[in-house]
Structures are given as structure tokens and as C-alpha cells.
Amino acid sequence: MKKFSIIFLQLAAILFTLFAGEWKASAQYPGSKYYPLQQDGKVTFLLKADKATDVKVYGDFLPGVNEYGLGGSATMEKNSEGVWEYSIPTPEPDFYFYYFEVDGVRTLDPNNLKVVCNYSEFLNSFMVEGEGTMAGLCPEGRGTVSTIWYDSPEYGGKRRMNVYLPYGYSGNEKYPVLYMIPGGGDDEDTWIDMGRLPQIMDNMISKGKAVPMIVVMVNSMPNQLAAPHIMNPIPGKKSHFEMMGTPEGEAGGAFSADLTGNVIPFIEKNFSVRTDPSSRGICGVSMGGVYEMYILSHWSGLFRNIAFMGSGIMSPDKEKAISSVRPIIEKGYDLFWIGAGKDDIALQSARNLSEALKAEGSPYVYYDCGGAHNWKSWRKDLQELLPSLFRQQKVSLSR
């Protein structure tokens, strides 16, 4: 279904130029090239739109990017062949996103089939390979990702999740499990599309920087059975935006009960996993961290490997923050990891969480990738987090 949606969008981009009288199949670029072009120390974006008067490229690598990694743009110019063109110096190795705007109409690059979905919008993507990132394809030892529908009485139907299995997964071995909770508006596919989690896992495991583990990517939206490009939201259910600032919103509606009552039992019944708390990890991103804090407070002791990315405790009330972490401290944990960049809009929330732990004399790891509230930061966070997961000695913090 997702592949169909992507193909449909690419077709729409082609039809847009066709009906504008701009598409000439004989003039399109050779299929042996990959776009955008990466050569001579540059990345070059090209679009043939003969009758257009204003063409822009938007990307997370351009000036004007906001704290979410969105909004950066540049005006393209026609080259000597009449093709709209814009070049940038090759950015640092990482995964990047972009789209075009032609006379005010947004469209994808019809020459680039690499399309990802973020926050209910489709984007073109490209990878700059090199040292410093684990987001590229692993040369060998690639794991698998399975899409699974599981029963959820809390949501009144079957819900969708993705499960990463490491290369060489065997029913004769028992694996630890990391549960990833996406942020507001994201879904079970976002860590695959935007976070490049399978590629990062493959590379980190193959290099011995992470233990082989299973990673479960769930949909945390209170009104969704699956990502919005798969099916529409549940009629009559409140979105996470409508729940913000309410006790119901802190739990993500039915999500917290769904994760603990349905997802975890399903994984532990159907996969070869360890079932002790030290072999369970949980990581919430942005709004997902709010749901994570609720889960840790109400199902304390379920996880002993805990991580937050671009999230923490939103309330500035120090006593309230301390009371939130006490149930976690009393049960004990192996790892408490917090990641937030210096330009992250959730920086204060991360500090509130770390200061509450510090006030209780509880150990934690704080990592500042130097970035903002976006996927560039969270990919770096994941690379930094993985070497610590499921390797820590137990820290007895019971009072």
C-alpha cells in the first residue's frame, strides 16, 4: 500500500508537468544517472519545467531551516539547456530531504524515486555517504523489517507496527528488545523513512558497536490504527493535538495501555526474546517521550533501559518533576539516557528531567548532539545511544 502511495505521488508529479505542457520524455535525463546529481564536490538539483517562471527547491540542508529542520529554500535558475538548476557544496555525510515548488505549486522530483513520508507529507531524499554517519546501507549483514498487524481492544481493531530483526536472527537465541515511541504526528514508519533505523542498526551491529537486538517501531497516535498513508484516522477519536495539556494526552489516549497490554505481550509471544526488565528498552522521541514518562510512572519496573530524545518533563515545577521520576528510581534501572541538542525546542524539558534525577542522586547520561528538534539530531542520538543499551551493570537505586 505504501509503495502504491509513493508511485501515485511520483505519477502525480509527472502529470503535473505533463498538463502544464512542460514534460518532454525525450528530453528527460538518462535513467543511468541518479538524482540529485552528486559529483565534483557538489549536489545538483535539476527540473525541466519549460513554462515555469519561478522554481524553488526546499530542503533540510538549505539556509532558513527552522528548529524542526524544515523551511529552508533556494531559488533555482535556468541553465544553458533551459533546465532549472541549483547546486550546493556536498554537505556532511547524512540523509537529506527535499521537494520542489513550481510557480507556487509543490511537487516532487520526478527523476528521483527515493521518496519518504514525514508527518503526513512526502519528500524526496538522498544520501551522502561517508565517515560520521551510520545511516547508509550496510555493506553486509543486513537485518529485516516485518510489518505486523496486531489486535488492539483499546483501539477497537488491528493496529500496525514494524519490527526490525537483526541479521542472523535465530529462534535458538534470545534477544533484548527496544521499543521506539515516535513523536507527535509521526507513525510506525517514520523511524524507517526519516530515522534510517534499519540501516543504523545494521551498521552498528556489524561493527560491534551495538548488541544484536530486536527493535519495535509503534504508532503512538491516539486516533490511528496505522500510518495515515495506509488508512484514515479513526472517526470520532481525538488527535494528539486535541489532547495536549490534558491527563488523557499524557498517556497518548489509549496508546500507553496498548503498548503495555498488547504490543509487548505480542512481541514476547511471537519472537525469540528475553522477557526480563533488563532486556527491555524504551525510547520516546519528542511527544513520544511524554507518553514514555507516563508509562514509566504507571508501569514502573517494566523497562530497565530508558532513553529520551528531544523530550523530558515539560512542567517547570521541580517537585512535580522529582515526583515523576521517583517510581522509576525506586524500581531501579540499568541505563537512563537523555539526548537534546543546544537548539532543541525541548531542551528545557530534557534539563528538567536530568535535574530531577540529579536532585535524587540518580545516575544518568546526557548527550548534546549540538542540533535542533529534527531527524538529523535523532539519527545522531540513536548512534550515540546504541553502544550503551543492554550492556550496563544493574544500578540498585531502591530506597
N, C-alpha and C positions, 0 to 999 in steps of 0.2 A: 504493500500500500504506500509506504513512504517513497519507494523507488518510483512508483507511478506519479506521486505528487511532484517529485523533482523533475521527472521527464515532462510533465504537464507544464511546469513553470518554464523550463527551457524552451518548450514549444511555444509558449505564450510570448517569450522574449523574441523568438524568431518571427512569429506572426505580427508582432508589434512593428518590426522593421519592414515586413512584407507589405502590410497595408499602408504604411507610410511612404511606400514607393522607394524604399531605401535598400532593400535586400537584393543582392545580385549573387546568386550561388557561384557563378564562375569567378567572381572577384573575391570570394571569401578565402581565408588563409588556409594554407595546406594542412591537412589533418595530421601530418607527421610532426607538427610543432605543438607545443603545449603553452597555453596562455593562462596568465600573462607571461610574456617572454622574460626569461632570466638569462641574461648574457652581458658580457663586457662590464661587469660590476653594476648593472642596473636591472631594475624590474620595469618593464614597459607594458602599459595598458593600451589596447587598440580597439577601436569600434568603428565599423563602417556604417555611417548614417548620413547619406548624401545631402538630404534636405534639412537636416537639423541645423539650428543656429546657435544652440548653447548645449554643450555636453560637459557633465561633471563626473568625476569619479569620487566615491565616498569610501573611506577605509579606516581601519583602526591604526594605520601606520602614517596618517597624514596630520598636518597641523590643525588644531582646533578640536582635537578629540576631547570629549568631556570625561568626567570621572568614571563613567561606565564603559569607556572605550569606544564610544560612538560619536558620530557627528563630524569627524574630520573630512574635509573635502578639498578638491583642487579642480580648476577649470582645465579642460583638455583643449588642445589646439589641433587644427588640421595640418597634416604633414604634406610633403610634396606629392604624395599619391592620393591625397584627398581623404585620408583616413584619420579619424580623431585619435590623438596620441597624447600620452602623458607618461613621463619616466621619473623614477625616484632612484637614488642610490640604494643598492641592495641592503635592506635592513638586517638587523642581527638575526641569527638563526631562530626561527619560531614559526608559528602557524598564524596566518593572517586572513582577514575577511574584507570583502569589498562589494560594491554594486555600482551601476551607472545611473545617471539621471539625464534623460534626453528631453530637452525643452520642457522641463518640469515633470516629466513622467519617469517614474522609477522603473528600471528594468535590470535584468541580469545580463552578464556577459554571455552571448550565445556561443562563443568559442571556448568557453571553459565549462566542462561538465562537472567540475568539482563543486558541488553545492551542499551547504549545510543549513540547518534550521536553528535559529536562536530567537527565543521569546516570540514565537509565532511568526517570524519573518524568515525568508530565505535569502541567503547570501552566497556569493562566490567565495572560494577560498584558494589559497596557495601556501605551499610550504617552502621555507628557506632552510635547507639542511645545513648542518654544521655543529661544531662543538658548542656546548652550553644548553642544548635542549635535547630532551628525550622524546619529543613529540613526533619525530619522523618514523618511518617504517623500520622495524627491527630487521636486520639482515637475515636472521634465522630465529627459530624458536618462538613463533607467533602463536598466541593463545586464540581462543574462540569466544564469540559473544552469542548467547542464545536469548531470543525474545520469548518471554513466557507470560501466559495469561493465568492468573490465579483467582480463586474465589475470595470475594470480599463482602461478607454480610454487612459490614459497616457502610459500604458504598452501594450496596444493593445490586451487585453484578460482578463480572470478572474484570480485574484490573491488569494492567500491562507493566512489566518490568523487564530490565535487561540484566543478564548475568554473565560476567566475564569469568572464564575458566583459564587458568594458566596453561602454557604449553606443557604437554606431558601429563595433563590431569588424568588421574587414575583412581578408580574406586577402591584400590588397595591402599591408598594413602588418605590421611585425614588432614584437611586444610583449614586454616583460620579464615574468617570472613570479615570483610569490610563493607559496611552499609553506607552508601553515599546518599545524602539528602540534598536535592537541588534547591536553588533559591527561588524566590517569587517569580512566577511566570515561566520558569524552566520546567522541564519534564524528564522522563526516563531516558530520553535520547540525547539530552544536552551535554552530558559528560562525554558522550561518544562524539557528537558533532563538533562541539566547541572546546571541550576539555581534552580531547585526544587521549582519553584514559586508556583504551586498549593498547595504543602504541607506547605510551609512557610505561604502562605495566610491563609490556613485553621487553622493552629496553632495560628497565631497572632490574627485572628478574634475571634476564640473560647475563647482565654484568655483575650479578651477585650483590646488587645494592638494595634488593628487596627480597623478602622470603616469598616463595610461591603462595599465593592466596587467591581466594575467590572474592570478586567484588560485585556487589548487588547495587544496581542503579535503579532507584524507585521514582515514582511520580508522587510528589508531595502535595500537589494541588488539591484543595478540599472539594472541588467541583469537577474533577476529571477522572475518568476511568483509564484514559490513555492520552498521549500527546495530542494536541489539537489538530495536527495534520493527519492523525489517524482517525479520530472521531470527535464529534462535537461535545462540549461540556454537558454535564448532567443538568437537565432542565430544572429550574427552581432551586438549585444549590448555590449558596453564596461563594463568590470567588475569594481568594486570599486578600485582595484589596478591600473587599467589603467587610472582612473580619478583623482587619488591622486594629490593634489597640483594645481588643476585647479578650476576655478569658478564653473564649472559643477560638480566637485567632492564634493565641499562644500555642494551642495544641494542633493547629492546622485543621480544625474541624475534626473529621473522623480519622485523619491521617495517622496520628500517634497510636491510636488503638489498632489501626490497620497494620502498621509496621510490626508492632509487638505481638499482635494476636493472629496475624495471617501470614505476613511475609516471612518472618523469622522461622515459624514452625514449618512453612513450606520448604524453605531452603534446607533446614536441618533434617527434614524427612526425605528429600529427593536428591540431595547431593552428599558427597562424602566429606563431611565437615566435623571439626571439633565443636563441641557444644558447651564448653566451659566458658565463663565470662572473659577469661584472659585470651580466649581465641576469637572473641567478638570485638570488632571495632566499629565506631560510628563517626561520621564526618559530615557536618552540616555547613552549607555554603550560604552566606547572606541570610535570607529569611529562613532557609533550612536550618540554620543554627538556632533560631528561636524555637523551632519545633524540637530540635535536639535537646535544648535545655529543659523543655517540658518533659520529654521522655526520660532524661537522666534524673529529673527530680521525682517523677512518679513511678518509674521502674528502676529505681536505683539498684546497682549491682548487676544489671543485665549486661553492661559493657564495661570492660576494664581498659580499653584503648579508646581514647576520646580525642577528637580533633575538631577545631572550628576554623573556618576560612572566611575572612571578611564578615565576621559576626561575633557575638558575645552576649552581653547583658545590656539591654537598651536603657534600663532605668538608671538614673544618676544617683539614686538612693543607695548609699553604701551598705546600710544594714539589710536592705532588701536583697542586694547582690550577694552578700555573705550568706543570708538565709537560703538563697537559691543553690549555692554550691555545697552547703553542709551535708545534705543527704548523699551527695556524690563522695564527699570526703569520708564520711562515716563508713561507707561500704568499701572504700579503698579503690585504687586504680593502678594500672601499670604505667600508663602514659597519659599526660594531659598536654595537648599541643594546641597552640593558638597562633594563627597566621593573619597578619593585617599589614598592608603597606602604608607608608607615610602619607600617601594621598588618598587612602581609602575613606569613603564616607562613613564606614562603620568602625573607623579607628577608635573612637571613644568607647564604643560598645566592647571592643576587644580589650581595651585598657580597663574598663570596669570589671570585666571577668578576671583578668590577670591580677588586678589589685585585690579582688575579693579572695582569690586563692592565696595571695601573698599575706593578706591580713590574717589568714588562718594557719599560716606557716606550712602551706601545702606546695609541693614542687610542681613546676610546670615548665614547658618550653615555649618561648615566644620567638617567632620568626617574622622579620620585616623584609619582604622582597623588594621594597622600595617603590612599589607600584600603586595602582588605584583599585577600584571596585570592579574588576573585569576579569575575563578569562585568561588574559596574559598573566595576571598575578596568580590566579588559582592553578594554572598549569605549573608555575614555579613552586607554589605551595605544595602541590602533590609530589613533585620530585624531591622536595626537602623533607616531607613527612614520611614517605615510604621506608627509608632506611631505619626509622625508629620503631615502626609498627611490629608488634608481636615478637620483639626482641628484648624488651625491658624486663628487669627483675621486678617482682611484685613489691610495691611500696605499701607497707601496712600503715594506714592512717586512721584506723578505728580509734574512737575515743572511749 
